[in-house]
Amino acid sequence: MHSLEGWGIDRGAIISILGNRSAAQRKLIREAYAQTYKEDLLKALEKGLSGDFERIVLLWTLDPAERDASFANEITRKKNGSYYVIMEIACARTSDELLLARKAYLNRFNKSLEEDLACHTTGDFRKLLVPLVTAYRYEGGEVNMGLAKSEAKILHEKISKKAFSAEELTSILSTRSKAQINATLNCYNDQFGNSINKDLRSKENEEYLALLRATIKCLKCPEKYFEKVLRLSMKGIGTDEETLTRVVVTRADVDMKRIKEEYYKRNSVTLEDAIKGDTSFDYAKMLLTLIGHENN
């Protein structure tokens, strides 16, 4: 990549070069730029870009763990921050990716993510989020059906008693492998005739229950979870660019192909067409490049 100084910021080149590179390749580009021009590529980009296009380019160029740390810190510092962002980092990353994000948070902000969460959350939210971000799940596909059946009963018992933040419930969600959780949720449905998320509805504690339902959906089927987040970000008048950007930059290297399939199945409109209808100019071009990224 040429030096950005005096380049007039060729946005098309930025989209073409950075938008079509994997995380490992972007890291090498950033290192090579710093070595050649004695400046961090991110700082050079900041000087010449602005708005939503600047944000998406900078977030995409960041190392994924640094990016997650940045997202998490933004949320923990906001009085009305979206706990959904923290939940996504905890539930939609592999165990190793989550561990790297926590290390990046500690290195950058001189505090652990769990410490900041404990300070900035209260009650049920703290009981759910702290265990989720400290989890290190088994990633294999083996399932213990006896355990799944017994833990489905535990979940039903706690939900029936409206003990929505009971330690047994949060422990199951934060410690079991995703394959094991799926088996437990299927057992729940078979044994009690309802999906767990249908039972997790009450006029009491609605905000927490909405987060709990989203947590379960994200653990069980992340492509369906992220399809809904994308759909809502472009629903009605106006676009939630912050959410749209976050989902695209974090999933483009992971499971965007499945998310696009789910989006079309749910909406009878391609994600590409939805983005074209709701965004414009270079921001739209970068979004479209990323969702067409081949490494997913």
C-alpha positions, 0 to 999 in steps of 0.5 A: 500500500502506498503512503497515504500522505499526499495520496488524496486518499484513494478510497477505492484502493483502500476498499480494494486492498484492505477489504479483500484481505484476511485478518492475517494479511491485514496484520502484515500490511499494517506491520509493513506500512509502519516499517516503511513509513514509520507511522501506524496505518490506523493513524494515517487512515484517521487523518484522511477519512471520516464518518461511517467509512472511517469507522468501518475501515479502522475497525476492519484493519484492527486485529480482531482481539484489539477490535473486540477489546475496543468494542467492550471498552466502549460499552463498559464506559457508557452509562447506557451501553448495550450489553448485547455487544459484550454478550456477542463477544462472549458467545460468538467467539471461540474460546481462544478468540475470547481469551485473546480479546480479554488479554488485549483488553488487559494490555490496552486498558490496564484492567481486566474485562471482567473487573470492568464489567463487575464495576459497571454492571449490577444485579442480574446483568452482572450475574450473567455477563461476568461468567460469560466473558470468563468462560473457556468452553470445550469446542468439540462436538461430543454430547452427554445426553444424560447431562442434557436431559438433567440440565434441561430439567434444571433450566425448566425448574428455575424458569418456572420459579422465575429464578432467571438469574439463578447460578445453575442457569448461568452456569449451564450457559457459561460453562457447557460447550455449544454442542452440549447447550444445543442438546440441552435446549433440544431436550428442553423442547422435547420434554416440556413442549416449548422452546426455552425462549418462549418460556423466558417471557415475563412482564418482570425484568423484561430487559434482562430476559431479552438479553438472556433470550438473545444469549441463548439464540447466539449460543445456539445458532449465531447466524440466526441471531446476527441475521436478526441484528442486521435486519433490525439495524436497517428496519424502518426510517434511518439506519443504525450504522454502528450496529451494521458496521459492528456485525459486518466487520466481526462476522465477515471473516467467520460466518457471513455466508451463512448469515446471508443465507439466513437473511434471504430465507427470512426476508426474501431479499438479499443482504446485498440489496438491503445494504444498497437500499439503506447505505450509500457511497464508499461506506456502502461499497466497503460493506458490500466488499466485506460481506462478499469476502471469500474467507467465510 
